[in-house]
Amino acid sequence: MTNTTSFEGLIDDVLKCLMEQFDQRFAARGEIFDLGQWLQFFAFDVMGTMTFSKRYGFLDTGTDVNGMLATIVDFMRAAAPMTQVPWLDKVMRKNPIADLLQRLLRRTASLSILEFVAKAIEEKREELAHGETKSGDKMDQRKDFLTRFIELRENNPEIPTWAPTAWTFSNVIAGSDSVGSVMRTIMVNLLSYPHNLQKLYDEFRSADLSRPFPKYSEVRDLPYLDACVQEGVRMHPPFALPFERVVPEGDVTVLGHYLPSGTVVGGNPYVVNRHKATFGQDAEFWRPERWLNIDDACRKRLDQSILTFGAGRRVCLGKHIGIFEIKKLIPVLVLNYEASEPAVCCETSRY
């Protein structure tokens, strides 16, 4: 977590841009706007800043720059069915003939993102080569992910040459879209349940937080904020597909079901996170209080039962960064703006 907080200055820069845009575009006129879209812009610009030391430009322009968000949606929609039908993936995508045809006939979403990543890596290598960013220096407070990835590869020849590209691709895809989804889930529920929003506001005021951007050390352990974040993470996992594992040699028996070695077993986070025996009969509903006034053993059981970020040795490496971003953002929004849902809200687009 110590390395995560080294990015705090970068996140504050993006928070400043977000507030400037809100103040100039909406706050003065009390205008109705799509907060969810702007939270997605924020999440992507934060990850752009942490990865490349520069924003993509979503917040500055208020638009989907170069169609990147739409491209990622296309990538997810194309990839999701393939993860569940491996044989179809081999027929349509992962073979030399299909790969050649896709490259010749149409531009795939994943290829567009890879081209963006390749260009960013090339530019960063040129910066390092010209001394604009000194590789090998002691970790400073504003060194971005890509610089760290390149340094790690240069200092460890055993790491494959493609690793920085793969890591950066993951930052662009999972590091932005998933965190943005959780931010949207938390805010839509806070606006839907004003008593929860008031409790959170009262907690922030009582904590005497720094303004305009509270320090992470000040908000990290606030109980009601943590409860809201945990409930948001539980309610709407960004990836609602089975997280698969393969039964090892020796076979296993789970809940009376015999599973031979080689069997693929998967748990869907959306289903697991709403298990009523674990989270209560109201598991389908938003209730941050379920995380409060419980003993350590019960809290640990709830924590370990959430599958949003995966579990065990394969837990998401970006989990702490995602929570860090969310706990930096929510206090800024709640303390500085009065917001509410419009009288007519389309249920199908709330998230």
Disulfide bonds with the S-S distance in Angstrom:
none
